[in-house]
Amino acid sequence: MKQENIRPGDLAWKCCKCGLKLEPALVTVEYLGNEFTAELPRCPGCGQVMISEEVALGKMAEVEQILEDK
Ligand SMILES: [Zn+2]
């Protein structure tokens, strides 16, 4: 399991609704009709996923690369 999507700073965040600390969780994200699973910081209370723009862009670039390779 790759951990590169989560930086230590991400897990220092708290959910703005619950005030709970975020925990790493496997989250399925859909992009361009393709689903991929990424480990992202998630609130254990309400399930809110924190995805930074940096991670989102990196992940989408990765997916586009996969699509191009087909
Ligand atoms: Zn929450």
N, CA, C, O and the ligand as a Tripos MOL2 file, in Angstrom:
@<TRIPOS>MOLECULE
protein
  281   279    71     0     0
PROTEIN
NO_CHARGES

@<TRIPOS>ATOM
      1 N           0.8450   -1.2090    0.0000 N.3       1 MET1
      2 CA          0.0000    0.0000    0.0000 C.3       1 MET1
      3 C           0.8690    1.2440    0.0000 C.2       1 MET1
      4 O           1.7170    1.4320    0.8730 O.2       1 MET1
      5 N           0.6490    2.0660   -0.9670 N.am      2 LYS2
      6 CA          1.4240    3.2970   -1.0460 C.3       2 LYS2
      7 C           0.8270    4.3360   -0.1020 C.2       2 LYS2
      8 O          -0.3910    4.4470    0.0310 O.2       2 LYS2
      9 N           1.6700    5.0610    0.5220 N.am      3 GLN3
     10 CA          1.2430    6.0630    1.5090 C.3       3 GLN3
     11 C           1.4560    7.4750    0.9880 C.2       3 GLN3
     12 O           1.2650    8.4460    1.7190 O.2       3 GLN3
     13 N           1.8460    7.5880   -0.2550 N.am      4 GLU4
     14 CA          2.2880    8.9020   -0.7350 C.3       4 GLU4
     15 C           1.1790    9.9510   -0.7700 C.2       4 GLU4
     16 O           1.4620   11.1470   -0.8370 O.2       4 GLU4
     17 N          -0.0820    9.5140   -0.7240 N.am      5 ASN5
     18 CA         -1.1620   10.4910   -0.7800 C.3       5 ASN5
     19 C          -1.3760   11.2050    0.5390 C.2       5 ASN5
     20 O          -2.0330   12.2440    0.6020 O.2       5 ASN5
     21 N          -0.8180   10.6410    1.5790 N.am      6 ILE6
     22 CA         -1.0260   11.2370    2.8880 C.3       6 ILE6
     23 C           0.2950   11.7680    3.4140 C.2       6 ILE6
     24 O           1.2680   11.0300    3.5730 O.2       6 ILE6
     25 N           0.3020   13.0220    3.6700 N.am      7 ARG7
     26 CA          1.4800   13.6110    4.3020 C.3       7 ARG7
     27 C           1.1730   13.7900    5.7740 C.2       7 ARG7
     28 O           0.0110   13.9560    6.1470 O.2       7 ARG7
     29 N           2.1960   13.7590    6.6190 N.am      8 PRO8
     30 CA          1.9450   13.8610    8.0660 C.3       8 PRO8
     31 C           1.0560   15.0590    8.3970 C.2       8 PRO8
     32 O           0.2050   14.9730    9.2830 O.2       8 PRO8
     33 N           1.2470   16.1660    7.6940 N.am      9 GLY9
     34 CA          0.4570   17.3680    7.9690 C.3       9 GLY9
     35 C          -1.0240   17.1720    7.7320 C.2       9 GLY9
     36 O          -1.8510   17.7950    8.3990 O.2       9 GLY9
     37 N          -1.3700   16.3020    6.7790 N.am     10 ASP10
     38 CA         -2.7850   16.0870    6.4630 C.3      10 ASP10
     39 C          -3.5450   15.4900    7.6470 C.2      10 ASP10
     40 O          -4.7140   15.8020    7.8750 O.2      10 ASP10
     41 N          -2.8580   14.6280    8.3910 N.am     11 LEU11
     42 CA         -3.5220   13.9540    9.5050 C.3      11 LEU11
     43 C          -3.5870   14.8400   10.7450 C.2      11 LEU11
     44 O          -4.1710   14.4570   11.7590 O.2      11 LEU11
     45 N          -2.9920   16.0110   10.6600 N.am     12 ALA12
     46 CA         -3.0980   16.9590   11.7650 C.3      12 ALA12
     47 C          -4.3820   17.7690   11.6260 C.2      12 ALA12
     48 O          -4.7680   18.4900   12.5460 O.2      12 ALA12
     49 N          -5.0420   17.6480   10.4750 N.am     13 TRP13
     50 CA         -6.2800   18.3810   10.2500 C.3      13 TRP13
     51 C          -7.4020   17.7710   11.0760 C.2      13 TRP13
     52 O          -7.3700   16.5990   11.4500 O.2      13 TRP13
     53 N          -8.3870   18.6060   11.3430 N.am     14 LYS14
     54 CA         -9.5800   18.1150   12.0330 C.3      14 LYS14
     55 C         -10.7790   18.4130   11.1590 C.2      14 LYS14
     56 O         -10.7890   19.3780   10.3950 O.2      14 LYS14
     57 N         -11.7800   17.5760   11.2820 N.am     15 CYS15
     58 CA        -13.0230   17.8110   10.5580 C.3      15 CYS15
     59 C         -13.6700   19.0800   11.1130 C.2      15 CYS15
     60 O         -13.7620   19.2640   12.3270 O.2      15 CYS15
     61 N         -14.1150   19.9480   10.2110 N.am     16 CYS16
     62 CA        -14.7060   21.2050   10.6970 C.3      16 CYS16
     63 C         -16.0840   20.9560   11.3130 C.2      16 CYS16
     64 O         -16.5500   21.7690   12.1120 O.2      16 CYS16
     65 N         -16.7370   19.8610   10.9630 N.am     17 LYS17
     66 CA        -18.0620   19.5620   11.5220 C.3      17 LYS17
     67 C         -17.9750   18.8540   12.8620 C.2      17 LYS17
     68 O         -18.6470   19.2350   13.8200 O.2      17 LYS17
     69 N         -17.1300   17.8010   12.9260 N.am     18 CYS18
     70 CA        -17.0960   16.9490   14.1170 C.3      18 CYS18
     71 C         -15.9660   17.3090   15.0750 C.2      18 CYS18
     72 O         -16.0470   17.0080   16.2660 O.2      18 CYS18
     73 N         -14.9280   17.9410   14.5770 N.am     19 GLY19
     74 CA        -13.7790   18.2280   15.4140 C.3      19 GLY19
     75 C         -12.9310   16.9860   15.6720 C.2      19 GLY19
     76 O         -12.0740   16.9850   16.5560 O.2      19 GLY19
     77 N         -13.1760   15.9170   14.8870 N.am     20 LEU20
     78 CA        -12.3960   14.6940   15.0480 C.3      20 LEU20
     79 C         -11.1570   14.7650   14.1740 C.2      20 LEU20
     80 O         -11.1620   15.3920   13.1150 O.2      20 LEU20
     81 N         -10.0940   14.1140   14.6330 N.am     21 LYS21
     82 CA         -8.8770   14.0620   13.8230 C.3      21 LYS21
     83 C          -9.0900   13.1250   12.6490 C.2      21 LYS21
     84 O          -9.7360   12.0840   12.7730 O.2      21 LYS21
     85 N          -8.5380   13.5090   11.5150 N.am     22 LEU22
     86 CA         -8.6890   12.6860   10.3170 C.3      22 LEU22
     87 C          -7.8310   11.4330   10.4300 C.2      22 LEU22
     88 O          -6.7600   11.4370   11.0370 O.2      22 LEU22
     89 N          -8.3380   10.3610    9.8250 N.am     23 GLU23
     90 CA         -7.6080    9.0940    9.8190 C.3      23 GLU23
     91 C          -7.4370    8.6410    8.3860 C.2      23 GLU23
     92 O          -8.2770    8.9410    7.5370 O.2      23 GLU23
     93 N          -6.3560    7.9200    8.1000 N.am     24 PRO24
     94 CA         -6.1710    7.4200    6.7370 C.3      24 PRO24
     95 C          -7.2450    6.3910    6.4070 C.2      24 PRO24
     96 O          -7.5410    5.5120    7.2160 O.2      24 PRO24
     97 N          -7.8220    6.5030    5.2270 N.am     25 ALA25
     98 CA         -8.8540    5.5510    4.8210 C.3      25 ALA25
     99 C          -8.7770    5.3560    3.3230 C.2      25 ALA25
    100 O          -8.3970    6.2590    2.5780 O.2      25 ALA25
    101 N          -9.1470    4.1520    2.8940 N.am     26 LEU26
    102 CA         -9.2010    3.8900    1.4600 C.3      26 LEU26
    103 C         -10.4970    4.4600    0.9190 C.2      26 LEU26
    104 O         -11.5850    4.1160    1.3810 O.2      26 LEU26
    105 N         -10.3680    5.3250   -0.0540 N.am     27 VAL27
    106 CA        -11.5170    6.0220   -0.6010 C.3      27 VAL27
    107 C         -11.5550    5.7740   -2.0970 C.2      27 VAL27
    108 O         -10.5290    5.8330   -2.7750 O.2      27 VAL27
    109 N         -12.7490    5.4970   -2.6060 N.am     28 THR28
    110 CA        -12.8940    5.3320   -4.0480 C.3      28 THR28
    111 C         -13.3120    6.6610   -4.6550 C.2      28 THR28
    112 O         -14.2880    7.2800   -4.2300 O.2      28 THR28
    113 N         -12.5720    7.0770   -5.6360 N.am     29 VAL29
    114 CA        -12.8070    8.3550   -6.2810 C.3      29 VAL29
    115 C         -13.0990    8.0830   -7.7550 C.2      29 VAL29
    116 O         -12.4830    7.2140   -8.3720 O.2      29 VAL29
    117 N         -14.0390    8.8320   -8.3020 N.am     30 GLU30
    118 CA        -14.3180    8.6490   -9.7240 C.3      30 GLU30
    119 C         -13.8240    9.8570  -10.4960 C.2      30 GLU30
    120 O         -14.0610   11.0030  -10.1140 O.2      30 GLU30
    121 N         -13.1390    9.5780  -11.5790 N.am     31 TYR31
    122 CA        -12.6120   10.6590  -12.4090 C.3      31 TYR31
    123 C         -12.6330   10.2030  -13.8490 C.2      31 TYR31
    124 O         -12.1210    9.1310  -14.1720 O.2      31 TYR31
    125 N         -13.2180   11.0050  -14.7140 N.am     32 LEU32
    126 CA        -13.3270   10.6680  -16.1350 C.3      32 LEU32
    127 C         -13.9580    9.2910  -16.3510 C.2      32 LEU32
    128 O         -13.5800    8.5570  -17.2630 O.2      32 LEU32
    129 N         -14.9170    8.9600  -15.5010 N.am     33 GLY33
    130 CA        -15.6160    7.6910  -15.6560 C.3      33 GLY33
    131 C         -14.8360    6.4890  -15.1620 C.2      33 GLY33
    132 O         -15.2860    5.3510  -15.2960 O.2      33 GLY33
    133 N         -13.6780    6.7370  -14.5950 N.am     34 ASN34
    134 CA        -12.8670    5.6490  -14.0650 C.3      34 ASN34
    135 C         -12.8030    5.7650  -12.5590 C.2      34 ASN34
    136 O         -12.6420    6.8520  -12.0050 O.2      34 ASN34
    137 N         -12.9310    4.6320  -11.9130 N.am     35 GLU35
    138 CA        -12.8190    4.6490  -10.4610 C.3      35 GLU35
    139 C         -11.4240    4.2260  -10.0630 C.2      35 GLU35
    140 O         -10.8480    3.2990  -10.6310 O.2      35 GLU35
    141 N         -10.9070    4.9040   -9.1010 N.am     36 PHE36
    142 CA         -9.6380    4.4600   -8.5460 C.3      36 PHE36
    143 C          -9.6920    4.6150   -7.0420 C.2      36 PHE36
    144 O         -10.4550    5.4140   -6.4980 O.2      36 PHE36
    145 N          -8.8640    3.8320   -6.3920 N.am     37 THR37
    146 CA         -8.8540    3.8530   -4.9360 C.3      37 THR37
    147 C          -7.5910    4.5460   -4.4560 C.2      37 THR37
    148 O          -6.4900    4.2790   -4.9380 O.2      37 THR37
    149 N          -7.7700    5.4160   -3.5220 N.am     38 ALA38
    150 CA         -6.6290    6.1380   -2.9730 C.3      38 ALA38
    151 C          -6.7800    6.1810   -1.4680 C.2      38 ALA38
    152 O          -7.8890    6.1890   -0.9340 O.2      38 ALA38
    153 N          -5.6550    6.2090   -0.8040 N.am     39 GLU39
    154 CA         -5.7000    6.3440    0.6430 C.3      39 GLU39
    155 C          -5.6220    7.8270    0.9590 C.2      39 GLU39
    156 O          -4.6450    8.5030    0.6360 O.2      39 GLU39
    157 N          -6.6670    8.3120    1.5940 N.am     40 LEU40
    158 CA         -6.7840    9.7480    1.8570 C.3      40 LEU40
    159 C          -7.1990    9.9790    3.2990 C.2      40 LEU40
    160 O          -7.7690    9.0950    3.9380 O.2      40 LEU40
    161 N          -6.9120   11.1670    3.8080 N.am     41 PRO41
    162 CA         -7.3400   11.4720    5.1750 C.3      41 PRO41
    163 C          -8.8590   11.6180    5.2230 C.2      41 PRO41
    164 O          -9.4390   12.3740    4.4440 O.2      41 PRO41
    165 N          -9.4980   10.8970    6.1340 N.am     42 ARG42
    166 CA        -10.9540   10.9300    6.2230 C.3      42 ARG42
    167 C         -11.3980   11.1030    7.6670 C.2      42 ARG42
    168 O         -10.7580   10.6090    8.5950 O.2      42 ARG42
    169 N         -12.5060   11.8140    7.8370 N.am     43 CYS43
    170 CA        -13.0680   11.9840    9.1660 C.3      43 CYS43
    171 C         -13.7690   10.6900    9.5690 C.2      43 CYS43
    172 O         -14.6290   10.2070    8.8330 O.2      43 CYS43
    173 N         -13.4170   10.1140   10.7300 N.am     44 PRO44
    174 CA        -14.0640    8.8730   11.1650 C.3      44 PRO44
    175 C         -15.5110    9.1000   11.5950 C.2      44 PRO44
    176 O         -16.2750    8.1440   11.7280 O.2      44 PRO44
    177 N         -15.8880   10.3540   11.8110 N.am     45 GLY45
    178 CA        -17.2450   10.6580   12.2480 C.3      45 GLY45
    179 C         -18.2200   10.7270   11.0960 C.2      45 GLY45
    180 O         -19.1550    9.9310   11.0170 O.2      45 GLY45
    181 N         -18.0030   11.6890   10.1900 N.am     46 CYS46
    182 CA        -18.9810   11.9140    9.1180 C.3      46 CYS46
    183 C         -18.5140   11.3770    7.7690 C.2      46 CYS46
    184 O         -19.2750   11.3840    6.8010 O.2      46 CYS46
    185 N         -17.2560   10.9090    7.6990 N.am     47 GLY47
    186 CA        -16.7890   10.3310    6.4440 C.3      47 GLY47
    187 C         -16.3130   11.3570    5.4300 C.2      47 GLY47
    188 O         -16.0300   11.0180    4.2800 O.2      47 GLY47
    189 N         -16.2260   12.5860    5.8480 N.am     48 GLN48
    190 CA        -15.7410   13.6450    4.9650 C.3      48 GLN48
    191 C         -14.2780   13.3900    4.6010 C.2      48 GLN48
    192 O         -13.4420   13.1830    5.4810 O.2      48 GLN48
    193 N         -13.9780   13.4050    3.3290 N.am     49 VAL49
    194 CA        -12.6140   13.1660    2.8670 C.3      49 VAL49
    195 C         -11.9340   14.4950    2.5730 C.2      49 VAL49
    196 O         -12.4890   15.3740    1.9130 O.2      49 VAL49
    197 N         -10.7450   14.6090    3.0720 N.am     50 MET50
    198 CA         -9.9550   15.8000    2.7830 C.3      50 MET50
    199 C          -9.0070   15.4720    1.6460 C.2      50 MET50
    200 O          -8.1140   14.6380    1.7950 O.2      50 MET50
    201 N          -9.1930   16.1090    0.5400 N.am     51 ILE51
    202 CA         -8.2830   15.8840   -0.5720 C.3      51 ILE51
    203 C          -7.7010   17.2280   -0.9770 C.2      51 ILE51
    204 O          -8.4110   18.1460   -1.3890 O.2      51 ILE51
    205 N          -6.4060   17.3090   -0.8480 N.am     52 SER52
    206 CA         -5.7560   18.5680   -1.1960 C.3      52 SER52
    207 C          -5.6650   18.6720   -2.7060 C.2      52 SER52
    208 O          -5.6570   17.6650   -3.4140 O.2      52 SER52
    209 N          -5.5980   19.8840   -3.1800 N.am     53 GLU53
    210 CA         -5.5390   20.1160   -4.6190 C.3      53 GLU53
    211 C          -4.3200   19.4240   -5.2160 C.2      53 GLU53
    212 O          -4.3640   18.8740   -6.3170 O.2      53 GLU53
    213 N          -3.2410   19.4690   -4.4580 N.am     54 GLU54
    214 CA         -1.9910   18.8440   -4.8970 C.3      54 GLU54
    215 C          -2.1900   17.3440   -5.1630 C.2      54 GLU54
    216 O          -1.7950   16.8180   -6.2040 O.2      54 GLU54
    217 N          -2.8090   16.6860   -4.1960 N.am     55 VAL55
    218 CA         -3.0510   15.2460   -4.3120 C.3      55 VAL55
    219 C          -4.0230   14.9690   -5.4480 C.2      55 VAL55
    220 O          -3.8240   14.0390   -6.2300 O.2      55 VAL55
    221 N          -5.0730   15.7760   -5.5390 N.am     56 ALA56
    222 CA         -6.0870   15.5800   -6.5730 C.3      56 ALA56
    223 C          -5.4640   15.6910   -7.9600 C.2      56 ALA56
    224 O          -5.7180   14.8660   -8.8370 O.2      56 ALA56
    225 N          -4.6590   16.7070   -8.1390 N.am     57 LEU57
    226 CA         -4.0300   16.9000   -9.4420 C.3      57 LEU57
    227 C          -3.0530   15.7740   -9.7570 C.2      57 LEU57
    228 O          -2.9870   15.2900  -10.8860 O.2      57 LEU57
    229 N          -2.3040   15.3690   -8.7530 N.am     58 GLY58
    230 CA         -1.3410   14.2920   -8.9530 C.3      58 GLY58
    231 C          -2.0400   12.9940   -9.3130 C.2      58 GLY58
    232 O          -1.5890   12.2520  -10.1850 O.2      58 GLY58
    233 N          -3.1560   12.7270   -8.6260 N.am     59 LYS59
    234 CA         -3.9000   11.4940   -8.8480 C.3      59 LYS59
    235 C          -4.5410   11.5010  -10.2400 C.2      59 LYS59
    236 O          -4.5690   10.4810  -10.9290 O.2      59 LYS59
    237 N          -5.0430   12.6420  -10.6300 N.am     60 MET60
    238 CA         -5.6790   12.7280  -11.9450 C.3      60 MET60
    239 C          -4.6490   12.5800  -13.0560 C.2      60 MET60
    240 O          -4.9250   11.9690  -14.0880 O.2      60 MET60
    241 N          -3.4750   13.1360  -12.8440 N.am     61 ALA61
    242 CA         -2.4000   12.9770  -13.8280 C.3      61 ALA61
    243 C          -2.0520   11.4950  -13.9560 C.2      61 ALA61
    244 O          -1.7820   11.0000  -15.0500 O.2      61 ALA61
    245 N          -2.0630   10.8030  -12.8290 N.am     62 GLU62
    246 CA         -1.7600    9.3710  -12.8050 C.3      62 GLU62
    247 C          -2.8270    8.5930  -13.5890 C.2      62 GLU62
    248 O          -2.5140    7.6940  -14.3700 O.2      62 GLU62
    249 N          -4.0820    8.9590  -13.3620 N.am     63 VAL63
    250 CA         -5.1840    8.2830  -14.0550 C.3      63 VAL63
    251 C          -5.1040    8.5520  -15.5530 C.2      63 VAL63
    252 O          -5.3030    7.6490  -16.3660 O.2      63 VAL63
    253 N          -4.8150    9.7890  -15.9080 N.am     64 GLU64
    254 CA         -4.6950   10.1140  -17.3300 C.3      64 GLU64
    255 C          -3.5790    9.3050  -17.9630 C.2      64 GLU64
    256 O          -3.6880    8.8760  -19.1120 O.2      64 GLU64
    257 N          -2.5120    9.0990  -17.2180 N.am     65 GLN65
    258 CA         -1.3890    8.3060  -17.7100 C.3      65 GLN65
    259 C          -1.8550    6.8610  -17.9410 C.2      65 GLN65
    260 O          -1.5120    6.2530  -18.9550 O.2      65 GLN65
    261 N          -2.6220    6.3260  -17.0170 N.am     66 ILE66
    262 CA         -3.1250    4.9620  -17.1430 C.3      66 ILE66
    263 C          -4.0090    4.8480  -18.3730 C.2      66 ILE66
    264 O          -3.9330    3.8710  -19.1180 O.2      66 ILE66
    265 N          -4.8510    5.8570  -18.5800 N.am     67 LEU67
    266 CA         -5.7590    5.8440  -19.7230 C.3      67 LEU67
    267 C          -4.9800    5.9050  -21.0360 C.2      67 LEU67
    268 O          -5.3340    5.2360  -22.0070 O.2      67 LEU67
    269 N          -3.9310    6.7010  -21.0580 N.am     68 GLU68
    270 CA         -3.1110    6.8230  -22.2630 C.3      68 GLU68
    271 C          -2.3930    5.5180  -22.5890 C.2      68 GLU68
    272 O          -2.1520    5.2020  -23.7540 O.2      68 GLU68
    273 N          -2.0610    4.7810  -21.5670 N.am     69 ASP69
    274 CA         -1.3170    3.5380  -21.7620 C.3      69 ASP69
    275 C          -2.1790    2.4110  -22.3170 C.2      69 ASP69
    276 O          -1.6550    1.3940  -22.7720 O.2      69 ASP69
    277 N          -3.4830    2.5820  -22.2820 N.am     70 LYS70
    278 CA         -4.3800    1.5190  -22.7410 C.3      70 LYS70
    279 C          -4.2940    1.3200  -24.2590 C.2      70 LYS70
    280 O          -4.9860    0.4630  -24.8090 O.2      70 LYS70
    281 ZN        -16.5960   14.8880   10.4530 Zn       71 ZN71
@<TRIPOS>BOND
     1     1     2 1
     2     2     3 1
     3     3     4 2
     4     3     5 am
     5     5     6 1
     6     6     7 1
     7     7     8 2
     8     7     9 am
     9     9    10 1
    10    10    11 1
    11    11    12 2
    12    11    13 am
    13    13    14 1
    14    14    15 1
    15    15    16 2
    16    15    17 am
    17    17    18 1
    18    18    19 1
    19    19    20 2
    20    19    21 am
    21    21    22 1
    22    22    23 1
    23    23    24 2
    24    23    25 am
    25    25    26 1
    26    26    27 1
    27    27    28 2
    28    27    29 am
    29    29    30 1
    30    30    31 1
    31    31    32 2
    32    31    33 am
    33    33    34 1
    34    34    35 1
    35    35    36 2
    36    35    37 am
    37    37    38 1
    38    38    39 1
    39    39    40 2
    40    39    41 am
    41    41    42 1
    42    42    43 1
    43    43    44 2
    44    43    45 am
    45    45    46 1
    46    46    47 1
    47    47    48 2
    48    47    49 am
    49    49    50 1
    50    50    51 1
    51    51    52 2
    52    51    53 am
    53    53    54 1
    54    54    55 1
    55    55    56 2
    56    55    57 am
    57    57    58 1
    58    58    59 1
    59    59    60 2
    60    59    61 am
    61    61    62 1
    62    62    63 1
    63    63    64 2
    64    63    65 am
    65    65    66 1
    66    66    67 1
    67    67    68 2
    68    67    69 am
    69    69    70 1
    70    70    71 1
    71    71    72 2
    72    71    73 am
    73    73    74 1
    74    74    75 1
    75    75    76 2
    76    75    77 am
    77    77    78 1
    78    78    79 1
    79    79    80 2
    80    79    81 am
    81    81    82 1
    82    82    83 1
    83    83    84 2
    84    83    85 am
    85    85    86 1
    86    86    87 1
    87    87    88 2
    88    87    89 am
    89    89    90 1
    90    90    91 1
    91    91    92 2
    92    91    93 am
    93    93    94 1
    94    94    95 1
    95    95    96 2
    96    95    97 am
    97    97    98 1
    98    98    99 1
    99    99   100 2
   100    99   101 am
   101   101   102 1
   102   102   103 1
   103   103   104 2
   104   103   105 am
   105   105   106 1
   106   106   107 1
   107   107   108 2
   108   107   109 am
   109   109   110 1
   110   110   111 1
   111   111   112 2
   112   111   113 am
   113   113   114 1
   114   114   115 1
   115   115   116 2
   116   115   117 am
   117   117   118 1
   118   118   119 1
   119   119   120 2
   120   119   121 am
   121   121   122 1
   122   122   123 1
   123   123   124 2
   124   123   125 am
   125   125   126 1
   126   126   127 1
   127   127   128 2
   128   127   129 am
   129   129   130 1
   130   130   131 1
   131   131   132 2
   132   131   133 am
   133   133   134 1
   134   134   135 1
   135   135   136 2
   136   135   137 am
   137   137   138 1
   138   138   139 1
   139   139   140 2
   140   139   141 am
   141   141   142 1
   142   142   143 1
   143   143   144 2
   144   143   145 am
   145   145   146 1
   146   146   147 1
   147   147   148 2
   148   147   149 am
   149   149   150 1
   150   150   151 1
   151   151   152 2
   152   151   153 am
   153   153   154 1
   154   154   155 1
   155   155   156 2
   156   155   157 am
   157   157   158 1
   158   158   159 1
   159   159   160 2
   160   159   161 am
   161   161   162 1
   162   162   163 1
   163   163   164 2
   164   163   165 am
   165   165   166 1
   166   166   167 1
   167   167   168 2
   168   167   169 am
   169   169   170 1
   170   170   171 1
   171   171   172 2
   172   171   173 am
   173   173   174 1
   174   174   175 1
   175   175   176 2
   176   175   177 am
   177   177   178 1
   178   178   179 1
   179   179   180 2
   180   179   181 am
   181   181   182 1
   182   182   183 1
   183   183   184 2
   184   183   185 am
   185   185   186 1
   186   186   187 1
   187   187   188 2
   188   187   189 am
   189   189   190 1
   190   190   191 1
   191   191   192 2
   192   191   193 am
   193   193   194 1
   194   194   195 1
   195   195   196 2
   196   195   197 am
   197   197   198 1
   198   198   199 1
   199   199   200 2
   200   199   201 am
   201   201   202 1
   202   202   203 1
   203   203   204 2
   204   203   205 am
   205   205   206 1
   206   206   207 1
   207   207   208 2
   208   207   209 am
   209   209   210 1
   210   210   211 1
   211   211   212 2
   212   211   213 am
   213   213   214 1
   214   214   215 1
   215   215   216 2
   216   215   217 am
   217   217   218 1
   218   218   219 1
   219   219   220 2
   220   219   221 am
   221   221   222 1
   222   222   223 1
   223   223   224 2
   224   223   225 am
   225   225   226 1
   226   226   227 1
   227   227   228 2
   228   227   229 am
   229   229   230 1
   230   230   231 1
   231   231   232 2
   232   231   233 am
   233   233   234 1
   234   234   235 1
   235   235   236 2
   236   235   237 am
   237   237   238 1
   238   238   239 1
   239   239   240 2
   240   239   241 am
   241   241   242 1
   242   242   243 1
   243   243   244 2
   244   243   245 am
   245   245   246 1
   246   246   247 1
   247   247   248 2
   248   247   249 am
   249   249   250 1
   250   250   251 1
   251   251   252 2
   252   251   253 am
   253   253   254 1
   254   254   255 1
   255   255   256 2
   256   255   257 am
   257   257   258 1
   258   258   259 1
   259   259   260 2
   260   259   261 am
   261   261   262 1
   262   262   263 1
   263   263   264 2
   264   263   265 am
   265   265   266 1
   266   266   267 1
   267   267   268 2
   268   267   269 am
   269   269   270 1
   270   270   271 1
   271   271   272 2
   272   271   273 am
   273   273   274 1
   274   274   275 1
   275   275   276 2
   276   275   277 am
   277   277   278 1
   278   278   279 1
   279   279   280 2
@<TRIPOS>SUBSTRUCTURE
     1 MET1         2 RESIDUE 1 A MET
     2 LYS2         6 RESIDUE 1 A LYS
     3 GLN3        10 RESIDUE 1 A GLN
     4 GLU4        14 RESIDUE 1 A GLU
     5 ASN5        18 RESIDUE 1 A ASN
     6 ILE6        22 RESIDUE 1 A ILE
     7 ARG7        26 RESIDUE 1 A ARG
     8 PRO8        30 RESIDUE 1 A PRO
     9 GLY9        34 RESIDUE 1 A GLY
    10 ASP10       38 RESIDUE 1 A ASP
    11 LEU11       42 RESIDUE 1 A LEU
    12 ALA12       46 RESIDUE 1 A ALA
    13 TRP13       50 RESIDUE 1 A TRP
    14 LYS14       54 RESIDUE 1 A LYS
    15 CYS15       58 RESIDUE 1 A CYS
    16 CYS16       62 RESIDUE 1 A CYS
    17 LYS17       66 RESIDUE 1 A LYS
    18 CYS18       70 RESIDUE 1 A CYS
    19 GLY19       74 RESIDUE 1 A GLY
    20 LEU20       78 RESIDUE 1 A LEU
    21 LYS21       82 RESIDUE 1 A LYS
    22 LEU22       86 RESIDUE 1 A LEU
    23 GLU23       90 RESIDUE 1 A GLU
    24 PRO24       94 RESIDUE 1 A PRO
    25 ALA25       98 RESIDUE 1 A ALA
    26 LEU26      102 RESIDUE 1 A LEU
    27 VAL27      106 RESIDUE 1 A VAL
    28 THR28      110 RESIDUE 1 A THR
    29 VAL29      114 RESIDUE 1 A VAL
    30 GLU30      118 RESIDUE 1 A GLU
    31 TYR31      122 RESIDUE 1 A TYR
    32 LEU32      126 RESIDUE 1 A LEU
    33 GLY33      130 RESIDUE 1 A GLY
    34 ASN34      134 RESIDUE 1 A ASN
    35 GLU35      138 RESIDUE 1 A GLU
    36 PHE36      142 RESIDUE 1 A PHE
    37 THR37      146 RESIDUE 1 A THR
    38 ALA38      150 RESIDUE 1 A ALA
    39 GLU39      154 RESIDUE 1 A GLU
    40 LEU40      158 RESIDUE 1 A LEU
    41 PRO41      162 RESIDUE 1 A PRO
    42 ARG42      166 RESIDUE 1 A ARG
    43 CYS43      170 RESIDUE 1 A CYS
    44 PRO44      174 RESIDUE 1 A PRO
    45 GLY45      178 RESIDUE 1 A GLY
    46 CYS46      182 RESIDUE 1 A CYS
    47 GLY47      186 RESIDUE 1 A GLY
    48 GLN48      190 RESIDUE 1 A GLN
    49 VAL49      194 RESIDUE 1 A VAL
    50 MET50      198 RESIDUE 1 A MET
    51 ILE51      202 RESIDUE 1 A ILE
    52 SER52      206 RESIDUE 1 A SER
    53 GLU53      210 RESIDUE 1 A GLU
    54 GLU54      214 RESIDUE 1 A GLU
    55 VAL55      218 RESIDUE 1 A VAL
    56 ALA56      222 RESIDUE 1 A ALA
    57 LEU57      226 RESIDUE 1 A LEU
    58 GLY58      230 RESIDUE 1 A GLY
    59 LYS59      234 RESIDUE 1 A LYS
    60 MET60      238 RESIDUE 1 A MET
    61 ALA61      242 RESIDUE 1 A ALA
    62 GLU62      246 RESIDUE 1 A GLU
    63 VAL63      250 RESIDUE 1 A VAL
    64 GLU64      254 RESIDUE 1 A GLU
    65 GLN65      258 RESIDUE 1 A GLN
    66 ILE66      262 RESIDUE 1 A ILE
    67 LEU67      266 RESIDUE 1 A LEU
    68 GLU68      270 RESIDUE 1 A GLU
    69 ASP69      274 RESIDUE 1 A ASP
    70 LYS70      278 RESIDUE 1 A LYS
    71 ZN71       281 GROUP 0 **** ****
